[in-house]
Amino acid sequence: MYDSEGLKILTERECRELLGSVPLGRIVYTDRALPAVQPVNFVMAGGEVVILTSAGSKLAAAARNAVVAFEIDQFDHEIKTGWSVVIIGHARVIAEDGEISRLRDLPLRPWTAGEPAHYIAITPELISGRRLPTPKEQAQTQKTKNQEPKEA
């Protein structure tokens, strides 16, 4: 299925598979009543997006029990195709010792040294994705559209 712009609509399963394919995403949160975007490294654990941030960061404060968006993408300039996946869900700071010790074993490390880190988990509530078809796929889709019978 394609959207009105000609992008392939990804299934939830396809979106979840792509979530494990890249190490970098962007979290969108509210900072002083305005949208803010921050790149973050992340892992998937127990169906949740897990990120690390410093304890005193704006992100740590803003994401506490808030609705956030999380986006990942990839684009291949050579074959001119790519995809994007967006998750919307509630973020929570992970504070339980048992859960923190489990997360420390994940392949997730802070980008900067120094302040203690907070784990933030985003529980996906809405997942959507789009893929830009290759030029060959675009031509095939256009050919199929041109062959469809016209309504009278």
C-alpha positions as CSV (number, residue, x, y, z in Angstrom):
1,M,0.0,0.0,0.0
2,Y,1.2,3.5,-0.9
3,D,0.4,6.9,0.5
4,S,-0.7,9.9,-1.5
5,E,3.0,10.9,-2.0
6,G,3.9,7.5,-3.5
7,L,5.7,6.3,-0.4
8,K,5.2,2.7,0.6
9,I,3.4,2.4,4.0
10,L,5.3,-0.1,6.2
11,T,3.5,-2.6,8.4
12,E,4.1,-2.5,12.1
13,R,6.1,-5.7,11.8
14,E,8.4,-4.1,9.2
15,C,8.8,-1.0,11.4
16,R,9.8,-3.1,14.4
17,E,12.3,-5.0,12.3
18,L,13.9,-1.7,11.2
19,L,14.1,-0.5,14.8
20,G,17.0,-3.0,15.3
21,S,18.8,-2.1,12.2
22,V,20.3,1.4,13.1
23,P,22.2,2.6,16.2
24,L,21.0,6.3,16.1
25,G,17.6,7.9,16.4
26,R,16.1,11.2,17.3
27,I,13.8,11.9,20.2
28,V,11.3,14.7,19.9
29,Y,10.1,16.1,23.2
30,T,8.8,19.4,24.6
31,D,11.3,22.0,26.0
32,R,9.7,25.2,27.4
33,A,6.5,24.6,25.5
34,L,8.4,24.2,22.2
35,P,9.3,21.0,20.2
36,A,12.9,19.9,20.7
37,V,14.8,17.2,18.8
38,Q,17.9,15.5,20.0
39,P,19.9,12.7,18.4
40,V,20.5,9.7,20.7
41,N,21.9,6.2,20.5
42,F,19.5,3.5,21.6
43,V,18.7,-0.2,21.8
44,M,15.5,-2.1,21.8
45,A,14.8,-4.0,25.0
46,G,11.6,-5.8,25.9
47,G,9.7,-4.0,23.0
48,E,10.8,-0.6,24.3
49,V,13.2,2.0,22.9
50,V,15.9,2.5,25.6
51,I,18.2,5.5,25.6
52,L,20.8,7.0,28.0
53,T,21.0,10.6,28.9
54,S,22.9,12.5,31.7
55,A,21.0,13.0,34.9
56,G,20.9,16.8,34.7
57,S,20.0,17.0,31.0
58,K,16.9,18.8,29.6
59,L,16.0,15.6,28.0
60,A,16.0,13.7,31.3
61,A,13.7,16.3,32.8
62,A,11.4,16.8,29.8
63,A,10.9,13.1,29.0
64,R,9.8,12.1,32.5
65,N,6.3,10.6,32.1
66,A,5.8,12.6,28.9
67,V,4.5,11.7,25.5
68,V,7.4,11.8,23.0
69,A,8.2,10.9,19.4
70,F,11.1,8.8,18.4
71,E,12.3,8.6,14.8
72,I,14.9,6.5,12.9
73,D,15.7,6.6,9.2
74,Q,18.1,5.6,6.5
75,F,18.7,6.8,3.0
76,D,20.9,5.4,0.2
77,H,22.0,8.2,-2.0
78,E,23.3,5.8,-4.7
79,I,20.0,4.0,-5.4
80,K,17.9,6.9,-4.2
81,T,15.8,5.0,-1.7
82,G,15.3,5.1,2.0
83,W,12.9,4.7,4.9
84,S,11.7,6.3,8.1
85,V,10.0,4.9,11.2
86,V,8.3,7.0,13.8
87,I,7.2,5.9,17.3
88,I,4.9,7.9,19.6
89,G,4.6,6.8,23.2
90,H,5.1,7.6,26.8
91,A,8.7,8.0,28.1
92,R,9.7,6.9,31.6
93,V,12.9,7.2,33.6
94,I,13.9,3.8,34.7
95,A,14.6,3.9,38.4
96,E,14.2,0.3,39.8
97,D,17.6,-1.3,40.6
98,G,16.6,-4.6,39.1
99,E,15.7,-3.0,35.8
100,I,18.7,-0.8,35.8
101,S,21.1,-3.7,36.4
102,R,19.4,-5.6,33.5
103,L,19.9,-2.6,31.2
104,R,23.6,-2.2,32.1
105,D,24.2,-5.5,30.2
106,L,22.8,-4.0,27.0
107,P,25.1,-2.7,24.3
108,L,24.3,0.9,25.1
109,R,26.9,3.4,26.3
110,P,26.7,7.1,26.9
111,W,28.3,9.4,24.3
112,T,30.0,11.5,26.9
113,A,31.8,10.7,30.1
114,G,31.1,12.4,33.4
115,E,27.6,12.8,34.9
116,P,25.7,9.7,35.9
117,A,23.3,8.5,33.3
118,H,19.6,8.0,33.3
119,Y,17.9,5.2,31.3
120,I,14.8,6.4,29.6
121,A,12.4,3.9,28.1
122,I,9.8,4.7,25.5
123,T,6.8,2.4,25.2
124,P,5.6,2.4,21.6
125,E,1.9,3.3,21.4
126,L,1.8,4.3,17.7
127,I,4.2,3.0,15.2
128,S,4.3,4.1,11.5
129,G,6.8,4.0,8.7
130,R,7.3,4.9,5.1
131,R,9.7,3.7,2.5
132,L,10.8,5.6,-0.6
133,P,10.7,3.1,-3.4
134,T,13.7,2.6,-5.7
135,P,13.4,4.3,-9.1
136,K,12.6,0.8,-10.6
137,E,9.8,0.3,-8.1
138,Q,8.5,3.8,-8.7
139,A,8.4,3.1,-12.5
140,Q,6.6,-0.2,-11.9
141,T,4.0,1.5,-9.6
142,Q,3.4,4.2,-12.2
143,K,3.1,1.6,-15.0
144,T,0.5,-0.3,-12.9
145,K,-1.5,3.0,-12.2
146,N,-1.5,3.8,-15.9
147,Q,-2.9,0.3,-16.7
148,E,-5.8,0.6,-14.2
149,P,-9.2,1.1,-15.9
150,K,-10.4,4.7,-15.7
151,E,-13.7,5.4,-14.0
152,A,-16.4,6.6,-16.3
